[in-house]
Amino acid sequence: MVAKLVAKNRQQMFDKVSRRKKLDELEIRQHELLLAKEGLTTLDATPLHEARER
């Protein structure tokens, strides 16, 4: 019985992590698309980076 609970918990954690990873990837992709609309890439310096360099 304990083994079943452990297995169920392991599967639930795996599912939770998988969902979170997919959500993170989706948010990154969305950010990249918003940057592309402005003609930028993730490698371009942000205004914050530019201000730090000064």
C-alpha positions, 0 to 999 in steps of 0.5 A: 500500500505504501508503495502505491502511495509513493508511486502515485505521488511520484507520478503526480510530481512528474505531471506537475513538473511537466505541466510547469515546464510546458508553461515556462516554455510557452511563456518564453516562446510568447516573449520571443514572439513579442520581441519579434514583433518589435524587430528584436531578438532575445540577444538584443540588449534591453533598455535596462542592460543599456543603462547598466553599461553607461 
